[in-house]
Amino acid sequence: MLVKAVRPFSIHGDLYFELQAVRTNDVSAQPLSIKLPRHAIAGEPQAGQTLLVKFLMGQVTEAKPVTSASPVQQ
């Protein structure tokens, strides 16, 4: 996922990030809105960053920055 914008917010004291992102393997580049819990990522996501995002039953369980040395799973 290529992050286009990040907005932090809180639900009952728990920190989340709302990401506006596009899938890197989607040629139509349809924008997506993703709610990312703070515990699912090390650090804070940044606009322009590419993330490998894992989901379980529609919920984000993990997000890792993709570096040039990291393989990108499609």
C-alpha positions as CSV (number, residue, x, y, z in Angstrom):
1,M,0.0,0.0,0.0
2,L,1.3,3.4,-0.9
3,V,0.2,5.9,1.9
4,K,-1.2,9.1,0.5
5,A,-2.3,10.7,3.8
6,V,-2.3,9.9,7.5
7,R,-4.6,11.2,10.2
8,P,-4.2,10.1,13.9
9,F,-7.3,9.7,16.0
10,S,-8.3,8.1,19.3
11,I,-11.1,5.6,20.1
12,H,-11.7,5.3,23.9
13,G,-8.1,6.3,24.5
14,D,-6.5,3.9,22.0
15,L,-4.5,5.5,19.2
16,Y,-5.3,4.7,15.6
17,F,-4.1,6.1,12.2
18,E,-6.6,6.6,9.4
19,L,-4.6,6.0,6.2
20,Q,-5.7,7.1,2.8
21,A,-3.7,4.7,0.6
22,V,-3.7,2.9,-2.8
23,R,-2.7,-0.6,-3.5
24,T,0.6,-0.8,-5.3
25,N,-0.6,-3.7,-7.5
26,D,-3.9,-2.0,-8.5
27,V,-3.6,-0.2,-11.9
28,S,-6.8,1.7,-11.3
29,A,-5.2,3.1,-8.1
30,Q,-8.6,3.3,-6.3
31,P,-8.1,5.1,-3.0
32,L,-8.7,3.1,0.2
33,S,-9.3,4.2,3.8
34,I,-7.6,2.0,6.3
35,K,-7.9,2.2,10.1
36,L,-4.5,1.1,11.5
37,P,-4.2,0.5,15.3
38,R,-1.1,1.9,16.9
39,H,0.0,-1.6,18.1
40,A,0.1,-2.9,14.5
41,I,3.0,-0.8,13.4
42,A,6.4,0.2,14.8
43,G,6.6,4.0,14.6
44,E,4.2,6.3,12.8
45,P,3.1,5.9,9.2
46,Q,4.1,8.7,6.9
47,A,2.6,10.0,3.6
48,G,4.7,8.6,0.7
49,Q,5.6,5.5,2.6
50,T,5.0,2.0,1.2
51,L,3.6,-0.5,3.7
52,L,3.0,-4.2,3.6
53,V,-0.3,-4.5,5.4
54,K,-1.7,-7.8,6.8
55,F,-5.4,-8.3,7.5
56,L,-7.4,-10.8,9.4
57,M,-11.2,-10.8,8.9
58,G,-11.0,-7.3,7.5
59,Q,-9.0,-5.9,10.4
60,V,-5.4,-4.7,10.2
61,T,-3.2,-7.0,12.2
62,E,0.3,-5.8,11.1
63,A,1.8,-3.1,8.9
64,K,5.5,-3.0,8.0
65,P,7.4,-0.4,5.9
66,V,8.7,-1.8,2.7
67,T,12.3,-0.9,2.0
68,S,14.2,-1.4,-1.3
69,A,15.7,-4.5,0.1
70,S,12.3,-5.9,1.3
71,P,10.3,-8.1,-1.0
72,V,6.9,-6.7,-1.9
73,Q,4.2,-9.3,-1.7
74,Q,1.3,-8.7,-4.1
